[in-house]
Every structure is written in structure tokens, then in C-alpha cells.
Amino acid sequence: MISLADWQRQFQQGVLYRQPPTALAGTATVSAGRRFEVYAGAYRLRLTEALKANYPVLHQALGDEQFDRLALAYLEAHPSVSSNIRWFGDRLDDFVRLHDELLSHPALADLIRLEWALCCAFDAPDRKILDGTHVAQIPAGSWPELVFELHPSVHLITLHWGVETLWHTTKAAHEEQQEPVPAPHLTLVWRQQLHTHFRSLDNSEATLLLELSQGGCFARICELAADLSHDEATPLAVGLLQRWLQDQLLTGCRFPAEGVSFP
């Protein structure tokens, strides 16, 4: 007799590949295949709904029929491997770049990247926020070697289309939507308390924030600011630092040479 564990494995594989286990019995009125299809169909329906929950704006942009086609094609290529359904869809960005025929517009691949970053930002662990009071206590002589730490929710994503406007108009269900235009840029995604945010970055902020994210010290950030705007280097660096503090992007800072973290 087949063990329970073996039966469960067979059933799971059958659901994944739509192949009813040989041991599955039918009834006088319902075949084994038809009985099994209830489970196989429900599995795909549930994961399609999970994908809609993770990509609600993409769902609105594509509509039910086209989104369902995308979801089923993705599911066949990448069955769920996590016990937490929340993470289903983590490879959708890579998948659509190989199967762009499933999208009605190439900009929607960027929309996928944006929505997934928002999901990850929302679920990121929390940290105590660095504020201006803490920064004001840092000795002036320590600033050149100072390295700021970003909140775990911060994501910097490269986009090739201006999809931020598409995200807003689609989410607001505007009937008239402007077609996205090619616009390579960096977009910042982060969370403040329980609310996620995003905004596109200009070249100056993108350059400095990338350096900060890679562990660049404040002296290096000022050097880059001077390269970008020699006459306005100090206002640029200080102004962006103030904005990052206001946006709650920073959780602390450290002095690598001294092995000290602050606060």
C-alpha cells in the first residue's frame, strides 16, 4: 500500500503538471480526471489571484483576460516554490523580458519591476530612523569618514520607461492615459511607517544616492557633488542629505575607521 507521504507527493506533482495520480479513483458519475481537475484548477486560480494581489496596477493595465494568460504562462514556467504565497511572482520581471509577447506594451515590464519593489519595500524589516537631532550631534571632524546606512525598505531600480505616471493614472482608473515614453532613469522606492512611496530621481540625486547605497563616505559624496555642480556642491550634498532624512531613508551612520556606529 502506498504511504501517505508518497501519496501526497504524487498528488502535489499531479496538481503542478495536471497529471492525475494513477491511484486516484473516479465514481459512477464523475471520472478521476474530472475530480482531479477541481484541485488543479483551484490551484491555478489561487495563484493567479495571488499574482493580481502582488501586481494590482499591472492587472488593471492588462485587463482580466490578458493578465490571466500571463499568470498561467508564468505559473507553468515558475511554479510556486515557497510555502508563503506572498512571494509568488518574484521572477515575473525576468520572465516577461523573455516573453514580451505576453505584454501589450514593453513599458509594462518596467511597471512589473516597480510593483515588485513596492511589495518588497512594504515587507522589509523595520529599523529606527535617523533624524536631524542625531545628525547635529556628530562632531564636525568626523563628517568626511561618515558612512550613512539606508533603511532596509529602500530600493533603487533602473527603469527604461516613464511608468510612474502610468502607475498613478491606472491606479486612479483614469480613462485617458498617455502612452509611456522611453526615459531611462533611476527610481527610488521606500517605506515610511506603513506606507510605500516612490519617485524618479534626477541625475544628481541618483548619482549621490547610488554612492551612498554602496557604502561611500560623506567625503566621497561631496566629491561627486563637486563633479556634478562645482559651484553648488555643498548646497547640493547638504540639501539631498536633508531630503533623505525627511523621507526617512536613513537609519544610522558609522565611522568605519573607528568601528563606531551612530546613534
C-alpha positions in Angstrom: 0.0 0.0 0.0 1.3 3.5 -0.9 2.3 5.6 2.1 0.6 8.8 3.0 3.8 10.8 2.2 4.2 9.2 -1.2 0.5 9.8 -2.0 0.9 13.5 -1.0 3.9 13.8 -3.2 2.1 12.2 -6.2 -0.9 14.4 -5.6 1.3 17.6 -5.5 3.1 16.7 -8.7 -0.2 15.9 -10.3 -1.5 19.3 -9.4 1.6 21.0 -10.7 1.6 19.2 -14.0 -2.1 18.5 -14.4 -1.5 14.7 -14.4 -3.9 12.8 -12.1 -2.2 10.2 -9.9 -2.9 6.7 -11.2 -4.3 5.7 -7.8 -7.0 8.3 -8.0 -10.4 6.7 -8.4 -13.5 8.0 -10.1 -17.1 7.4 -9.3 -20.0 6.2 -11.4 -20.8 9.7 -12.4 -17.5 11.6 -12.2 -14.3 10.5 -13.7 -11.0 10.5 -11.8 -9.7 13.2 -14.2 -12.6 15.5 -13.7 -12.5 15.1 -9.9 -8.8 15.9 -10.0 -9.2 18.9 -12.3 -11.2 20.6 -9.4 -7.9 20.7 -7.4 -5.7 21.5 -10.4 -7.9 24.4 -11.5 -8.3 25.7 -8.0 -4.5 25.8 -7.5 -4.0 27.9 -10.7 -6.9 30.2 -9.8 -5.5 30.8 -6.3 -2.0 31.6 -7.6 -3.5 33.9 -10.3 -5.3 35.8 -7.6 -2.0 36.0 -5.6 -0.3 37.4 -8.6 -3.1 40.0 -9.0 -2.6 41.0 -5.4 1.2 41.5 -5.9 0.7 43.3 -9.2 -2.6 45.2 -8.9 -1.8 48.0 -11.3 -0.4 45.6 -13.9 -3.7 43.7 -13.7 -5.7 46.9 -14.3 -3.4 47.9 -17.2 -3.8 44.5 -18.9 -7.3 43.6 -18.0 -8.6 40.2 -16.7 -8.2 38.1 -19.9 -4.7 39.2 -20.8 -3.5 39.1 -17.2 -4.8 35.6 -16.8 -2.9 34.4 -19.8 0.3 36.0 -18.4 -0.3 34.4 -15.0 -0.9 30.9 -16.3 2.1 31.1 -18.6 4.3 32.3 -15.7 2.9 29.6 -13.4 3.8 26.8 -15.9 7.3 28.2 -16.2 7.8 29.0 -12.5 5.6 27.0 -10.1 5.4 28.4 -6.6 8.4 27.2 -4.5 7.6 29.0 -1.3 5.2 28.0 1.5 4.3 31.7 1.7 2.1 32.6 -1.3 3.1 36.3 -0.8 6.4 35.7 -2.7 4.7 34.2 -5.8 5.7 36.4 -8.7 9.3 37.2 -7.7 10.6 36.1 -11.1 7.9 37.8 -13.3 10.2 40.6 -14.3 12.8 38.1 -15.8 10.0 36.0 -17.3 8.3 38.8 -19.3 11.7 40.0 -20.7 11.9 36.6 -22.4 8.2 36.5 -23.3 7.4 40.1 -24.2 4.6 38.9 -26.4 2.5 38.5 -23.3 2.6 42.2 -22.6 0.6 44.8 -24.6 3.4 47.4 -24.3 7.1 47.0 -23.5 6.8 49.6 -20.7 4.8 47.1 -18.7 8.0 45.2 -17.9 9.1 48.3 -16.0 5.8 48.5 -14.3 6.4 45.0 -13.0 9.7 46.0 -11.6 8.2 49.0 -9.9 5.3 47.0 -8.3 7.6 44.2 -7.1 9.9 46.8 -5.5 6.8 48.3 -3.7 5.9 44.8 -2.4 9.4 44.2 -1.1 9.6 47.7 0.5 6.3 47.1 2.3 7.5 43.7 3.7 11.1 44.9 4.6 12.1 44.8 8.2 11.8 47.9 10.3 14.6 50.0 11.7 14.9 53.0 13.9 15.0 56.2 11.8 18.0 58.6 11.9 16.8 62.1 12.4 18.2 65.6 12.3 18.8 65.7 16.1 21.2 62.7 15.9 23.0 64.2 12.9 23.5 67.5 14.6 25.4 65.7 17.4 28.1 64.3 15.1 31.4 66.1 15.6 32.4 68.3 12.6 35.8 66.5 12.2 34.1 63.1 11.8 32.0 64.0 8.8 34.4 63.2 6.0 34.6 59.5 7.0 30.9 59.2 7.9 29.0 56.4 6.1 25.2 56.6 6.2 23.0 53.4 6.3 19.9 53.1 4.3 16.6 51.7 5.6 16.1 48.0 4.5 13.0 49.1 2.6 15.0 51.3 0.2 15.3 50.1 -3.4 16.9 51.8 -6.3 15.6 50.4 -9.5 16.6 51.1 -13.1 13.7 51.8 -15.4 13.7 52.4 -19.1 10.3 54.0 -19.5 8.4 56.7 -17.7 6.0 54.3 -16.0 5.4 56.4 -12.8 2.7 58.4 -14.5 1.2 55.2 -15.9 1.1 53.7 -12.4 -0.7 56.8 -11.0 -3.3 57.1 -13.8 -4.0 53.4 -13.9 -4.4 53.1 -10.2 -6.8 56.1 -10.3 -8.7 54.5 -13.1 -8.3 57.4 -15.5 -10.0 56.7 -18.8 -7.4 58.7 -20.8 -3.9 57.6 -20.3 -0.8 58.9 -22.0 1.4 56.2 -23.6 4.7 55.8 -21.7 7.8 57.2 -23.5 11.3 55.9 -23.3 13.1 57.6 -20.4 16.0 55.6 -18.8 16.3 56.7 -15.2 16.6 55.5 -11.6 13.6 55.3 -9.3 13.7 55.3 -5.6 11.2 53.0 -3.7 10.9 53.0 0.1 8.5 52.8 3.0 7.6 55.3 5.7 5.9 53.6 8.6 3.1 51.5 6.8 3.1 53.5 3.6 5.2 52.8 0.5 6.4 55.6 -1.8 8.4 56.0 -5.0 9.8 58.8 -7.0 12.0 59.1 -10.0 15.5 60.6 -9.4 17.3 63.3 -11.4 20.9 62.6 -12.4 22.4 64.4 -9.4 20.4 62.6 -6.7 20.7 59.3 -8.5 24.5 59.5 -8.6 24.9 60.5 -4.9 22.3 58.1 -3.6 23.8 55.2 -5.5 27.2 56.1 -4.0 25.7 56.2 -0.5 24.0 52.8 -1.1 27.3 51.3 -2.0 28.9 52.5 1.3 30.5 55.7 0.0 31.6 58.1 2.8 30.4 61.6 3.0 33.7 63.0 1.6 33.2 60.9 -1.5 29.6 62.1 -1.8 30.8 65.7 -1.7 33.5 64.9 -4.3 30.8 63.6 -6.6 28.6 66.6 -5.9 31.5 68.9 -6.9 31.8 66.9 -10.2 28.1 67.4 -10.8 27.9 71.0 -9.8 31.2 72.7 -8.8 29.7 76.0 -7.7 26.8 74.4 -5.8 28.5 71.3 -4.4 27.9 72.0 -0.8 24.2 73.0 -1.1 23.6 70.0 -3.3 25.1 67.5 -0.9 23.6 69.1 2.2 20.2 69.6 0.6 19.9 66.0 -0.6 21.0 64.8 2.9 18.3 66.8 4.4 15.7 65.4 2.0 16.8 61.8 2.7 16.4 62.5 6.4 12.9 64.0 5.8 12.0 61.0 3.7 13.2 58.6 6.4 15.6 56.8 4.2 18.4 56.7 6.7 18.6 54.5 9.8 22.1 55.3 11.1 25.7 56.1 10.3 29.1 54.8 11.2 32.7 55.6 11.2 34.4 52.6 9.5 38.0 53.5 10.7 36.8 53.7 14.3 34.3 50.8 14.1 31.7 53.0 15.7 28.1 53.3 14.8 25.8 56.3 15.5 23.4 56.7 17.1 
